[in-house]
Amino acid sequence: MSTTIQLDKKTKELISTFGTKEDTYDDIIKRIYKLAVKEQLREFLMSSKEYIPIDKAIKEAEKRWPKSK
C-alpha cells in the first residue's frame, strides 16, 4: 500500500542525491532511515556520560570474571 507525502521541491532534490537512477524514493528514504538508526545507536553507545575506554572495560571484566585455569 502506498501513501502520498508533500515535500518542498528542494527537499525532493536533496533526497534524490542519495540515490541512483534505479532507486525509487522509497528505496532512498529506507536507506537514509537505516543510516539514521545506526547513527542514533552509535551516539547512544558512545555517549560521554557512561563511556569508558575499551581497555579499561576489558580490565574491569577480567577482574570480575577471571579466566578459569
C-alpha positions as CSV (number, residue, x, y, z in Angstrom):
1,M,0.0,0.0,0.0
2,S,1.3,3.4,-0.9
3,T,0.8,6.9,0.5
4,T,1.5,10.4,-0.7
5,I,3.6,12.9,1.3
6,Q,4.2,16.5,0.4
7,L,7.8,17.7,0.1
8,D,9.3,21.0,-0.8
9,K,10.9,20.7,-4.3
10,K,14.3,21.5,-2.8
11,T,13.9,18.6,-0.3
12,K,13.0,16.2,-3.1
13,E,16.1,17.3,-5.0
14,L,18.3,16.7,-1.9
15,I,16.8,13.3,-1.3
16,S,17.4,12.3,-4.9
17,T,21.1,12.9,-4.5
18,F,21.3,9.9,-2.2
19,G,20.1,7.5,-5.0
20,T,20.8,6.3,-8.4
21,K,18.6,6.2,-11.5
22,E,17.4,2.7,-10.5
23,D,16.4,3.8,-6.9
24,T,12.9,4.8,-6.1
25,Y,12.3,7.5,-3.5
26,D,11.1,4.7,-1.2
27,D,14.5,2.9,-1.6
28,I,16.4,6.1,-0.8
29,I,14.3,7.0,2.2
30,K,14.7,3.5,3.6
31,R,18.4,3.7,3.2
32,I,18.6,7.1,4.9
33,Y,16.4,5.7,7.7
34,K,18.7,2.7,8.3
35,L,21.7,5.1,8.4
36,A,19.9,7.3,10.9
37,V,19.1,4.4,13.2
38,K,22.7,3.3,13.2
39,E,23.9,6.8,14.0
40,Q,21.4,7.1,16.9
41,L,22.7,3.8,18.2
42,R,26.3,4.8,17.9
43,E,25.6,8.1,19.7
44,F,23.8,6.2,22.5
45,L,26.6,3.7,22.9
46,M,29.4,6.3,22.7
47,S,27.7,8.9,24.9
48,S,30.3,10.5,27.2
49,K,28.1,10.1,30.3
50,E,28.7,6.4,30.8
51,Y,31.5,5.9,28.3
52,I,34.8,4.2,29.4
53,P,37.6,3.2,27.1
54,I,37.7,-0.4,25.8
55,D,41.0,-1.2,27.5
56,K,39.6,-0.1,30.9
57,A,36.4,-2.1,30.3
58,I,38.4,-5.2,29.5
59,K,40.5,-4.8,32.7
60,E,37.3,-4.4,34.8
61,A,35.8,-7.5,33.1
62,E,38.9,-9.6,33.8
63,K,38.8,-8.6,37.5
64,R,35.1,-9.5,37.7
65,W,35.2,-12.7,35.7
66,P,38.7,-14.2,35.9
67,K,39.5,-17.0,33.4
68,S,39.5,-20.5,34.9
69,K,42.7,-22.5,34.6
